[in-house]
Amino acid sequence: MKHIHELTTELTALYEALKNGTIDVKAASEMNNTAGKIINTQRVQNEYASLRNEAPNIPFMGGATLSALESQE
């Protein structure tokens, strides 16, 4: 998963599977928990950039690619 749109698609599919009873509730819960951690990490990165008065540049959220960021170091 390389982009937030992919996570959204995955979560939508997870919701449908849970609704239809084709996935175990425990497995769905764990997947949802992991997705929440991914989303929270992105939120923290956005807040950090805001505190530094910078525009966030997060590849997962549509920012520069990881290779472009690494080349700046």
Sequence and secondary structure as in RCSB ss.txt:
>XXXX:A:sequence
MKHIHELTTELTALYEALKNGTIDVKAASEMNNTAGKIINTQRVQNEYASLRNEAPNIPFMGGATLSALESQE
>XXXX:A:secstr
  SHHHHHHHHHHHHHHHHHT S HHHHHHHHHHHHHHHHHHHHHHHHHHHTT     GGGTSS HHHHHHH 
